[in-house]
Amino acid sequence: MARWAHACVTLALSALLAGCGDSPAEKQWRDYHQQLATDLARADIDKTDIDRAAPANIGAFPDRKDRLIDIPETRDSILNVYALRECQITSLIAARNNQLGRVAPPSQQWLYERTLWQRLSVCSHSDVADQLNPEDQERLQQLTATKTAQLSAVSWNAIFDSSEWIKSFSRSSQPLANVDKAVIAGHLEAIDYLQEMTVHQFDLDWQQNSSVLENHLKTLQERPLTAEILRALLLATQRLAEENTLLTQQSDTPMRCLTPWNLQPLEDLANTAHEWLTAINRLIDAQQVDKPAAVQRYQVRWLSLQYPGAPWQQFQQALSEHKALRARFAACTTN
């Protein structure tokens, strides 16, 4: 009987990170609660109908107008642009201004702006600039300065306006049900490439790769991983808090033993969440801009590893308390 109970609890905790309501994962949480009640010999607990509070959802991602940085549009006449044709920018600008260029996704706009900045910067320090008349030289310097000043904001907007990034924070998601290390590794590689592009945005020798960028964004599009991880933390915190309440109520009763439990799934969640949130925060903090206030608030409230009210710290507190409470009880042994 004890061996069956051990298997039951192991199965329960292996799936405790999944969704809410009447899902199979929620049933496994209920099974764990019922097993604790059995171990503690609490006859007053109804083991068939235990009230489970639904964990809160994550907060809404900031609206577009609140998360993007306003960048004034750069306008100039065709003749003035043509005067700088030796800088190899006319075909690039023409492609940007055609019908397809105007509806290009943020990632392609990012590549366009960085390529334009590169060509202008190289041209400004080449023999081509020396051959321009004074008026065109001044125009080249002004345009280069403008694009240099805008590039960091362009990089920020390219990330925070992309559907792939926005989807990662979708509230229409489920808690992470299991930790697939291969999937997590692919998403981390995508985040790392975005950071690499950000860090090297002013490096003339570093060349971005459009296909590599789009493949990484495609990976991020596959699932709302940030939201899944945050909701898994919220779910685990809620259920652990409920079990902590149950264990705390036993302080004045005779000591009972507890069926051994499998902690590995929670440790996997903790490791994955810490690694992912570290990468997300590192990417956000690498941006060389004054972050919009709405994004700063969201980052602190939901993504922070230090803020006491953020999901990570709340989960850590609930888990530590649960371990301490279980440690007061002996482990049940099999006969």
MARGU-161546 format. One record per residue (C-alpha): chain; y, x, z; residue number from 0. Coordinates in nm, 4 decimals. Layout:
<recs>
+-----+----------+----------+----------+-----+
| mol |        y |        x |        z | seq |
+-----+----------+----------+----------+-----+
|   A |        Y |        X |        Z | NUM |
...
+-----+----------+----------+----------+-----+
</recs>
This chain:
<recs>
+-----+----------+----------+----------+-----+
| mol |        y |        x |        z | seq |
+-----+----------+----------+----------+-----+
|   A |   0.0000 |   0.0000 |   0.0000 |   0 |
|   A |   0.2393 |   0.2824 |   0.0932 |   1 |
|   A |   0.1526 |   0.4620 |  -0.2333 |   2 |
|   A |   0.2446 |   0.1462 |  -0.4291 |   3 |
|   A |   0.5713 |   0.1212 |  -0.2377 |   4 |
|   A |   0.6546 |   0.4842 |  -0.3187 |   5 |
|   A |   0.5981 |   0.4195 |  -0.6887 |   6 |
|   A |   0.8083 |   0.1080 |  -0.6678 |   7 |
|   A |   1.1059 |   0.2898 |  -0.5181 |   8 |
|   A |   1.0731 |   0.5784 |  -0.7650 |   9 |
|   A |   1.0783 |   0.3316 |  -1.0529 |  10 |
|   A |   1.3717 |   0.1503 |  -0.8984 |  11 |
|   A |   1.5900 |   0.4570 |  -0.8695 |  12 |
|   A |   1.4978 |   0.5834 |  -1.2161 |  13 |
|   A |   1.6663 |   0.2787 |  -1.3639 |  14 |
|   A |   1.9386 |   0.2106 |  -1.1091 |  15 |
|   A |   2.2111 |   0.3416 |  -1.3387 |  16 |
|   A |   2.1925 |   0.0616 |  -1.5937 |  17 |
|   A |   2.3748 |  -0.2687 |  -1.6352 |  18 |
|   A |   2.4534 |  -0.5533 |  -1.4044 |  19 |
|   A |   2.3696 |  -0.9202 |  -1.3666 |  20 |
|   A |   2.0066 |  -1.0156 |  -1.4333 |  21 |
|   A |   1.9245 |  -0.7035 |  -1.6340 |  22 |
|   A |   1.5975 |  -0.5197 |  -1.5631 |  23 |
|   A |   1.7996 |  -0.2357 |  -1.4134 |  24 |
|   A |   1.9669 |  -0.4720 |  -1.1683 |  25 |
|   A |   1.6255 |  -0.6000 |  -1.0712 |  26 |
|   A |   1.5278 |  -0.2419 |  -0.9871 |  27 |
|   A |   1.8313 |  -0.2111 |  -0.7622 |  28 |
|   A |   1.7245 |  -0.5316 |  -0.5921 |  29 |
|   A |   1.3759 |  -0.3896 |  -0.5499 |  30 |
|   A |   1.5173 |  -0.0854 |  -0.3750 |  31 |
|   A |   1.7194 |  -0.3080 |  -0.1421 |  32 |
|   A |   1.4118 |  -0.5167 |  -0.0697 |  33 |
|   A |   1.2068 |  -0.2029 |  -0.0026 |  34 |
|   A |   1.4614 |  -0.0877 |   0.2527 |  35 |
|   A |   1.4485 |  -0.4290 |   0.4144 |  36 |
|   A |   1.0686 |  -0.4081 |   0.4309 |  37 |
|   A |   1.0768 |  -0.0576 |   0.5756 |  38 |
|   A |   1.3236 |  -0.1702 |   0.8417 |  39 |
|   A |   1.1190 |  -0.4802 |   0.9220 |  40 |
|   A |   1.4211 |  -0.7038 |   0.8826 |  41 |
|   A |   1.2705 |  -1.0516 |   0.8758 |  42 |
|   A |   1.6169 |  -1.2063 |   0.8607 |  43 |
|   A |   1.6740 |  -1.0691 |   0.5090 |  44 |
|   A |   1.5728 |  -1.3031 |   0.2305 |  45 |
|   A |   1.3837 |  -1.0689 |  -0.0007 |  46 |
|   A |   1.3740 |  -1.3126 |  -0.2906 |  47 |
|   A |   1.7422 |  -1.3959 |  -0.3128 |  48 |
|   A |   1.9626 |  -1.1089 |  -0.2030 |  49 |
|   A |   2.3303 |  -1.1531 |  -0.2839 |  50 |
|   A |   2.4518 |  -0.8611 |  -0.4964 |  51 |
|   A |   2.8226 |  -0.8151 |  -0.5612 |  52 |
|   A |   2.9066 |  -0.7346 |  -0.9224 |  53 |
|   A |   3.0680 |  -0.3916 |  -0.9572 |  54 |
|   A |   3.4188 |  -0.3820 |  -1.1018 |  55 |
|   A |   3.4779 |  -0.2811 |  -1.4618 |  56 |
|   A |   3.6869 |   0.0225 |  -1.5519 |  57 |
|   A |   4.0576 |  -0.0238 |  -1.6162 |  58 |
|   A |   4.1957 |  -0.0981 |  -1.9601 |  59 |
|   A |   4.2855 |   0.2042 |  -2.1708 |  60 |
|   A |   4.6647 |   0.2290 |  -2.2172 |  61 |
|   A |   4.8093 |   0.0309 |  -2.5084 |  62 |
|   A |   4.8923 |   0.2172 |  -2.8264 |  63 |
|   A |   5.2674 |   0.2057 |  -2.7664 |  64 |
|   A |   5.2170 |   0.3454 |  -2.4167 |  65 |
|   A |   4.9814 |   0.6311 |  -2.5026 |  66 |
|   A |   5.1368 |   0.7730 |  -2.8216 |  67 |
|   A |   5.4374 |   1.0000 |  -2.8600 |  68 |
|   A |   5.7138 |   0.8917 |  -3.0956 |  69 |
|   A |   5.7573 |   1.1353 |  -3.3849 |  70 |
|   A |   6.0547 |   1.0795 |  -3.6176 |  71 |
|   A |   5.9551 |   1.0673 |  -3.9831 |  72 |
|   A |   6.0690 |   1.3670 |  -4.1870 |  73 |
|   A |   6.2420 |   1.2652 |  -4.5081 |  74 |
|   A |   6.3817 |   1.4724 |  -4.7918 |  75 |
|   A |   6.4510 |   1.4294 |  -5.1604 |  76 |
|   A |   6.1981 |   1.5146 |  -5.4274 |  77 |
|   A |   6.4328 |   1.7780 |  -5.5649 |  78 |
|   A |   6.4646 |   1.9487 |  -5.2284 |  79 |
|   A |   6.0878 |   1.9540 |  -5.1840 |  80 |
|   A |   6.0433 |   2.0819 |  -5.5391 |  81 |
|   A |   6.2808 |   2.3664 |  -5.4613 |  82 |
|   A |   6.0211 |   2.4873 |  -5.2103 |  83 |
|   A |   5.7324 |   2.4568 |  -5.4552 |  84 |
|   A |   5.6457 |   2.8276 |  -5.4265 |  85 |
|   A |   5.5536 |   2.7580 |  -5.0654 |  86 |
|   A |   5.2553 |   2.5591 |  -5.1969 |  87 |
|   A |   5.3592 |   2.2369 |  -5.0245 |  88 |
|   A |   5.4423 |   2.0003 |  -5.3126 |  89 |
|   A |   5.0853 |   1.8922 |  -5.3911 |  90 |
|   A |   5.0109 |   1.8591 |  -5.0198 |  91 |
|   A |   5.3119 |   1.6332 |  -4.9635 |  92 |
|   A |   5.2320 |   1.4323 |  -5.2760 |  93 |
|   A |   4.8788 |   1.3678 |  -5.1492 |  94 |
|   A |   5.0175 |   1.2630 |  -4.8131 |  95 |
|   A |   5.2597 |   1.0175 |  -4.9727 |  96 |
|   A |   5.0205 |   0.8506 |  -5.2144 |  97 |
|   A |   4.8439 |   0.5240 |  -5.1363 |  98 |
|   A |   4.5369 |   0.6842 |  -4.9796 |  99 |
|   A |   4.7380 |   0.9389 |  -4.7852 | 100 |
|   A |   4.9476 |   0.6739 |  -4.6153 | 101 |
|   A |   4.6383 |   0.4987 |  -4.4748 | 102 |
|   A |   4.4481 |   0.8137 |  -4.3835 | 103 |
|   A |   4.2883 |   0.8101 |  -4.0370 | 104 |
|   A |   4.4606 |   1.0034 |  -3.7577 | 105 |
|   A |   4.2185 |   1.2943 |  -3.7943 | 106 |
|   A |   4.3189 |   1.3500 |  -4.1573 | 107 |
|   A |   4.6876 |   1.3166 |  -4.0708 | 108 |
|   A |   4.6304 |   1.5870 |  -3.8103 | 109 |
|   A |   4.4763 |   1.8176 |  -4.0710 | 110 |
|   A |   4.7620 |   1.7465 |  -4.3126 | 111 |
|   A |   5.0345 |   1.8222 |  -4.0583 | 112 |
|   A |   4.8699 |   2.1427 |  -3.9423 | 113 |
|   A |   4.8128 |   2.2621 |  -4.3001 | 114 |
|   A |   5.1756 |   2.1850 |  -4.3842 | 115 |
|   A |   5.2911 |   2.3782 |  -4.0779 | 116 |
|   A |   5.0701 |   2.6740 |  -4.1728 | 117 |
|   A |   5.2052 |   2.6919 |  -4.5281 | 118 |
|   A |   5.5651 |   2.6584 |  -4.4171 | 119 |
|   A |   5.5242 |   2.9241 |  -4.1478 | 120 |
|   A |   5.3597 |   3.1699 |  -4.3862 | 121 |
|   A |   5.6205 |   3.1019 |  -4.6513 | 122 |
|   A |   5.9085 |   3.1533 |  -4.4089 | 123 |
|   A |   5.7953 |   3.5103 |  -4.3469 | 124 |
|   A |   5.7046 |   3.6000 |  -4.7049 | 125 |
|   A |   5.8796 |   3.7335 |  -5.0132 | 126 |
|   A |   5.9026 |   3.3767 |  -5.1400 | 127 |
|   A |   6.1656 |   3.2958 |  -4.8774 | 128 |
|   A |   6.3716 |   3.5986 |  -4.9796 | 129 |
|   A |   6.3834 |   3.4725 |  -5.3378 | 130 |
|   A |   6.5251 |   3.1307 |  -5.2452 | 131 |
|   A |   6.8956 |   3.0618 |  -5.2625 | 132 |
|   A |   7.0721 |   3.0456 |  -4.9233 | 133 |
|   A |   7.0737 |   2.6653 |  -4.9173 | 134 |
|   A |   6.6993 |   2.6444 |  -4.9809 | 135 |
|   A |   6.6327 |   2.9225 |  -4.7299 | 136 |
|   A |   6.8110 |   2.7211 |  -4.4646 | 137 |
|   A |   6.6184 |   2.4089 |  -4.5667 | 138 |
|   A |   6.2904 |   2.5998 |  -4.5374 | 139 |
|   A |   6.3806 |   2.7266 |  -4.1908 | 140 |
|   A |   6.4848 |   2.3825 |  -4.0719 | 141 |
|   A |   6.1713 |   2.2159 |  -4.2074 | 142 |
|   A |   5.9509 |   2.4855 |  -4.0520 | 143 |
|   A |   6.1264 |   2.4480 |  -3.7173 | 144 |
|   A |   6.0881 |   2.0689 |  -3.7305 | 145 |
|   A |   5.7173 |   2.0824 |  -3.8069 | 146 |
|   A |   5.6633 |   2.3464 |  -3.5397 | 147 |
|   A |   5.8350 |   2.1290 |  -3.2812 | 148 |
|   A |   5.6323 |   1.8233 |  -3.3832 | 149 |
|   A |   5.2871 |   1.9781 |  -3.4136 | 150 |
|   A |   5.1852 |   1.9422 |  -3.0473 | 151 |
|   A |   5.2806 |   1.5742 |  -3.0501 | 152 |
|   A |   5.0947 |   1.5325 |  -3.3781 | 153 |
|   A |   4.7817 |   1.6790 |  -3.2175 | 154 |
|   A |   4.8161 |   1.4457 |  -2.9193 | 155 |
|   A |   4.8630 |   1.1380 |  -3.1370 | 156 |
|   A |   4.5752 |   1.2354 |  -3.3642 | 157 |
|   A |   4.3386 |   1.2249 |  -3.0680 | 158 |
|   A |   4.4845 |   0.9314 |  -2.8768 | 159 |
|   A |   4.5232 |   0.7130 |  -3.1850 | 160 |
|   A |   4.1734 |   0.7731 |  -3.3197 | 161 |
|   A |   3.9261 |   0.4862 |  -3.3018 | 162 |
|   A |   3.6580 |   0.7311 |  -3.1858 | 163 |
|   A |   3.8594 |   0.8358 |  -2.8817 | 164 |
|   A |   3.9643 |   0.4810 |  -2.7967 | 165 |
|   A |   3.6064 |   0.3556 |  -2.8187 | 166 |
|   A |   3.4954 |   0.6125 |  -2.5628 | 167 |
|   A |   3.6931 |   0.4171 |  -2.3008 | 168 |
|   A |   3.5803 |   0.0703 |  -2.4074 | 169 |
|   A |   3.5476 |  -0.1863 |  -2.1307 | 170 |
|   A |   3.2935 |  -0.3689 |  -2.3527 | 171 |
|   A |   3.0218 |  -0.1291 |  -2.2500 | 172 |
|   A |   2.7259 |  -0.0961 |  -2.0182 | 173 |
|   A |   2.6660 |   0.1616 |  -1.7446 | 174 |
|   A |   2.4799 |   0.4703 |  -1.8599 | 175 |
|   A |   2.1139 |   0.3753 |  -1.8245 | 176 |
|   A |   1.9616 |   0.7205 |  -1.8503 | 177 |
|   A |   2.0721 |   1.0769 |  -1.9071 | 178 |
|   A |   1.9679 |   1.2049 |  -2.2502 | 179 |
|   A |   2.0678 |   1.5705 |  -2.2368 | 180 |
|   A |   2.0569 |   1.6105 |  -2.6140 | 181 |
|   A |   2.2987 |   1.3201 |  -2.6634 | 182 |
|   A |   2.5301 |   1.4472 |  -2.3912 | 183 |
|   A |   2.5270 |   1.7969 |  -2.5447 | 184 |
|   A |   2.6295 |   1.6586 |  -2.8849 | 185 |
|   A |   2.9224 |   1.4708 |  -2.7342 | 186 |
|   A |   3.0296 |   1.7767 |  -2.5367 | 187 |
|   A |   3.0305 |   1.9825 |  -2.8563 | 188 |
|   A |   3.2592 |   1.7224 |  -3.0135 | 189 |
|   A |   3.5033 |   1.7390 |  -2.7210 | 190 |
|   A |   3.4928 |   2.1191 |  -2.7288 | 191 |
|   A |   3.5846 |   2.1225 |  -3.0983 | 192 |
|   A |   3.8828 |   1.8944 |  -3.0385 | 193 |
|   A |   3.9962 |   2.1301 |  -2.7651 | 194 |
|   A |   3.9440 |   2.4302 |  -2.9917 | 195 |
|   A |   4.1660 |   2.2701 |  -3.2552 | 196 |
|   A |   4.4282 |   2.2000 |  -2.9904 | 197 |
|   A |   4.4232 |   2.5499 |  -2.8430 | 198 |
|   A |   4.4434 |   2.7126 |  -3.1870 | 199 |
|   A |   4.6943 |   2.4729 |  -3.3411 | 200 |
|   A |   4.9608 |   2.7476 |  -3.3611 | 201 |
|   A |   4.7163 |   3.0195 |  -3.4670 | 202 |
|   A |   4.7799 |   3.0993 |  -3.8345 | 203 |
|   A |   4.4483 |   3.2817 |  -3.8623 | 204 |
|   A |   4.2395 |   2.9912 |  -3.7331 | 205 |
|   A |   4.1218 |   2.7505 |  -4.0028 | 206 |
|   A |   4.0227 |   2.3960 |  -3.9226 | 207 |
|   A |   3.7252 |   2.2408 |  -4.0985 | 208 |
|   A |   3.7577 |   1.8803 |  -4.2118 | 209 |
|   A |   3.3846 |   1.8096 |  -4.2383 | 210 |
|   A |   3.3149 |   1.9628 |  -3.8971 | 211 |
|   A |   3.5943 |   1.7567 |  -3.7415 | 212 |
|   A |   3.4744 |   1.4320 |  -3.8993 | 213 |
|   A |   3.1132 |   1.4967 |  -3.7965 | 214 |
|   A |   3.2176 |   1.5494 |  -3.4369 | 215 |
|   A |   3.4266 |   1.2328 |  -3.4425 | 216 |
|   A |   3.1267 |   1.0487 |  -3.5865 | 217 |
|   A |   2.9269 |   1.1649 |  -3.2860 | 218 |
|   A |   3.1904 |   1.0279 |  -3.0474 | 219 |
|   A |   3.1875 |   0.6987 |  -3.2413 | 220 |
|   A |   2.8189 |   0.6445 |  -3.1700 | 221 |
|   A |   2.8675 |   0.5296 |  -2.8116 | 222 |
|   A |   3.1451 |   0.4806 |  -2.5526 | 223 |
|   A |   3.0174 |   0.7634 |  -2.3363 | 224 |
|   A |   3.3199 |   0.7941 |  -2.1079 | 225 |
|   A |   3.3048 |   0.4254 |  -2.0250 | 226 |
|   A |   2.9261 |   0.4351 |  -1.9796 | 227 |
|   A |   2.9511 |   0.7209 |  -1.7320 | 228 |
|   A |   3.2392 |   0.5673 |  -1.5380 | 229 |
|   A |   3.0628 |   0.2313 |  -1.5168 | 230 |
|   A |   2.7429 |   0.4039 |  -1.4036 | 231 |
|   A |   2.9422 |   0.5642 |  -1.1224 | 232 |
|   A |   3.0932 |   0.2270 |  -1.0285 | 233 |
|   A |   2.7534 |   0.0570 |  -1.0286 | 234 |
|   A |   2.5896 |   0.3305 |  -0.8239 | 235 |
|   A |   2.8773 |   0.3296 |  -0.5757 | 236 |
|   A |   2.8560 |  -0.0480 |  -0.5310 | 237 |
|   A |   2.4804 |  -0.0528 |  -0.4777 | 238 |
|   A |   2.4820 |   0.2505 |  -0.2476 | 239 |
|   A |   2.7546 |   0.0894 |  -0.0384 | 240 |
|   A |   2.5359 |  -0.2200 |   0.0021 | 241 |
|   A |   2.2362 |  -0.0104 |   0.1083 | 242 |
|   A |   2.4598 |   0.1853 |   0.3454 | 243 |
|   A |   2.5628 |  -0.1385 |   0.5132 | 244 |
|   A |   2.1987 |  -0.2313 |   0.5593 | 245 |
|   A |   2.1081 |   0.1075 |   0.7072 | 246 |
|   A |   2.4128 |   0.1102 |   0.9341 | 247 |
|   A |   2.3058 |  -0.2216 |   1.0881 | 248 |
|   A |   1.9894 |  -0.0554 |   1.2181 | 249 |
|   A |   2.1611 |   0.1811 |   1.4616 | 250 |
|   A |   2.0608 |  -0.0268 |   1.7655 | 251 |
|   A |   1.7041 |  -0.1113 |   1.6587 | 252 |
|   A |   1.3823 |   0.0837 |   1.7133 | 253 |
|   A |   1.3412 |   0.3709 |   1.4681 | 254 |
|   A |   1.1506 |   0.2872 |   1.1515 | 255 |
|   A |   1.0310 |   0.5063 |   0.8693 | 256 |
|   A |   1.1653 |   0.4827 |   0.5142 | 257 |
|   A |   0.9596 |   0.5017 |   0.1986 | 258 |
|   A |   1.0396 |   0.8305 |   0.0159 | 259 |
|   A |   1.2856 |   0.7872 |  -0.2703 | 260 |
|   A |   1.3439 |   0.9711 |  -0.5946 | 261 |
|   A |   1.6945 |   1.1195 |  -0.5865 | 262 |
|   A |   1.6701 |   1.2930 |  -0.9256 | 263 |
|   A |   1.8260 |   1.0123 |  -1.1350 | 264 |
|   A |   2.1348 |   1.0109 |  -0.9152 | 265 |
|   A |   2.1559 |   1.3890 |  -0.9305 | 266 |
|   A |   2.1292 |   1.3694 |  -1.3103 | 267 |
|   A |   2.4117 |   1.1158 |  -1.3152 | 268 |
|   A |   2.6237 |   1.3351 |  -1.0877 | 269 |
|   A |   2.5703 |   1.6451 |  -1.3006 | 270 |
|   A |   2.6386 |   1.4595 |  -1.6252 | 271 |
|   A |   2.9465 |   1.2832 |  -1.4919 | 272 |
|   A |   3.0952 |   1.6033 |  -1.3518 | 273 |
|   A |   3.0337 |   1.7956 |  -1.6733 | 274 |
|   A |   3.1719 |   1.5163 |  -1.8936 | 275 |
|   A |   3.4792 |   1.4400 |  -1.6837 | 276 |
|   A |   3.5554 |   1.8119 |  -1.6623 | 277 |
|   A |   3.5474 |   1.8364 |  -2.0435 | 278 |
|   A |   3.7610 |   1.5242 |  -2.0917 | 279 |
|   A |   4.0229 |   1.6396 |  -1.8418 | 280 |
|   A |   4.0255 |   1.9879 |  -1.9907 | 281 |
|   A |   4.0958 |   1.8457 |  -2.3360 | 282 |
|   A |   4.3746 |   1.6214 |  -2.2102 | 283 |
|   A |   4.5332 |   1.9001 |  -2.0067 | 284 |
|   A |   4.5154 |   2.1420 |  -2.3009 | 285 |
|   A |   4.7690 |   1.9311 |  -2.4910 | 286 |
|   A |   5.1057 |   2.1062 |  -2.5051 | 287 |
|   A |   5.3103 |   1.7896 |  -2.4527 | 288 |
|   A |   5.4597 |   1.5839 |  -2.1741 | 289 |
|   A |   5.1836 |   1.3304 |  -2.1306 | 290 |
|   A |   5.2941 |   0.9654 |  -2.1474 | 291 |
|   A |   5.3145 |   0.8118 |  -1.8002 | 292 |
|   A |   5.0507 |   0.5480 |  -1.8773 | 293 |
|   A |   4.7991 |   0.8173 |  -1.9735 | 294 |
|   A |   4.8805 |   1.0200 |  -1.6628 | 295 |
|   A |   4.8130 |   0.7172 |  -1.4446 | 296 |
|   A |   4.4871 |   0.6384 |  -1.6230 | 297 |
|   A |   4.3721 |   0.9988 |  -1.5984 | 298 |
|   A |   4.4309 |   1.0120 |  -1.2240 | 299 |
|   A |   4.2859 |   0.6672 |  -1.1481 | 300 |
|   A |   3.9722 |   0.6890 |  -1.3611 | 301 |
|   A |   3.9041 |   1.0443 |  -1.4809 | 302 |
|   A |   4.0093 |   1.2606 |  -1.1881 | 303 |
|   A |   3.7531 |   1.4671 |  -1.0015 | 304 |
|   A |   3.9880 |   1.5070 |  -0.7036 | 305 |
|   A |   4.1649 |   1.1724 |  -0.6504 | 306 |
|   A |   3.9886 |   0.9879 |  -0.3634 | 307 |
|   A |   4.0227 |   0.6510 |  -0.5361 | 308 |
|   A |   3.8686 |   0.7611 |  -0.8675 | 309 |
|   A |   3.5066 |   0.6688 |  -0.9515 | 310 |
|   A |   3.3767 |   1.0248 |  -0.9110 | 311 |
|   A |   3.5012 |   1.0718 |  -0.5550 | 312 |
|   A |   3.4017 |   0.7173 |  -0.4574 | 313 |
|   A |   3.0486 |   0.7814 |  -0.5831 | 314 |
|   A |   3.0288 |   1.1152 |  -0.4027 | 315 |
|   A |   3.1374 |   0.9547 |  -0.0768 | 316 |
|   A |   2.8875 |   0.6667 |  -0.1048 | 317 |
|   A |   2.6018 |   0.9008 |  -0.1960 | 318 |
|   A |   2.6776 |   1.1439 |   0.0864 | 319 |
|   A |   2.6884 |   0.8581 |   0.3339 | 320 |
|   A |   2.3607 |   0.7200 |   0.2011 | 321 |
|   A |   2.1857 |   1.0553 |   0.2371 | 322 |
|   A |   2.3174 |   1.0909 |   0.5923 | 323 |
|   A |   2.2039 |   0.7414 |   0.6890 | 324 |
|   A |   1.8568 |   0.7906 |   0.5412 | 325 |
|   A |   1.8287 |   1.1215 |   0.7249 | 326 |
|   A |   1.8352 |   0.9308 |   1.0562 | 327 |
|   A |   1.4969 |   0.7799 |   0.9685 | 328 |
|   A |   1.1617 |   0.9490 |   0.9374 | 329 |
|   A |   0.9850 |   0.9390 |   0.6020 | 330 |
|   A |   0.6872 |   0.7077 |   0.5802 | 331 |
|   A |   0.3603 |   0.8877 |   0.5223 | 332 |
|   A |   0.0682 |   0.7689 |   0.3136 | 333 |
|   A |  -0.2615 |   0.6952 |   0.4812 | 334 |
+-----+----------+----------+----------+-----+
</recs>
